[in-house]
Amino acid sequence: MRRADRLFQIIQVLRRTRKPLTADAIAAELETSKRTIYRDIATLIGQRVPIRGEAGMGYILEKGFDLPPLMLTPDEIEAAVLGAQWVAGNADPVLARAAEDLKAKIADTVPERLRPFVLEPASGARPNWRREPDRIDMARTRSQIHEGRKIALRYRDEHGRDSERTIWPIAIGYHEAVRLLAAWCELRKDFRSFRTDRVIDADYLEEKYPERRDVLRAKWRQSMVWGQPKEP
């Protein structure tokens, strides 16, 4: 690996985590020596890259540092294009169009020598033709999640029973054939998962839920440690 490429990779490794990384850990990932990492980090600090830390304690990349958008490696391009292919073939129409736009933007912005990684990728993801149709506005649902606002649902479970409840939407999970909307359910006083193809109707409320979104998501993730979220 060229030294310039290695310096770039060190920054990438550090920006991936908020916890200090030791020279040993960085060297193991980049398959080089610890001494080389010490020398490279000294070079980066000399170039005003805001790396904080010391030998034996680990290093961290401070906030506020960013790289030019064209600094993508072939593997990163391949990963982005593969992900965009999957989204284009498996997500709702709004995200599918966004995925196609993303591939076009990557092709337009990367250097000429890297364009084949976008236009002729070595990896591919096929569309899922067995997908159940969404019966909820996925774009608006994502907006409610980002804004921390409630949704009033009419829902039909797997036994054909209808119910009405107000939920605090947290995340959308894309499975092979269905999508699941994870939420806190005011009716059940617990986290629940709702299949988007079983929604009868949804009313997007202006009311925000009282808990901070990051706190609610943390509680939801913790609940998944003990078992899969229950369906209504």
Secondary structure, DSSP 8 states (H G I E B T S, - for coil): --HHHHHHHHHHHHHT-SS-B-HHHHHHHHTS-HHHHHHHHHHHHHTT--EEEETTTEEEE-TT----TT---HHHHHHHHHHHHHHHHHS-HHHHHHHHHHHHHHHHHS-GGGTHHHHS-S------TT-----S-HHHHHHHHHHTEEEEEEEE-TTS-EEEEEEEEEEEEE-SS-EEEEEEETTTTEEEEEEGGGEEEEEEEEEE-SS-HHHHHHHHHHHHHHS--B--
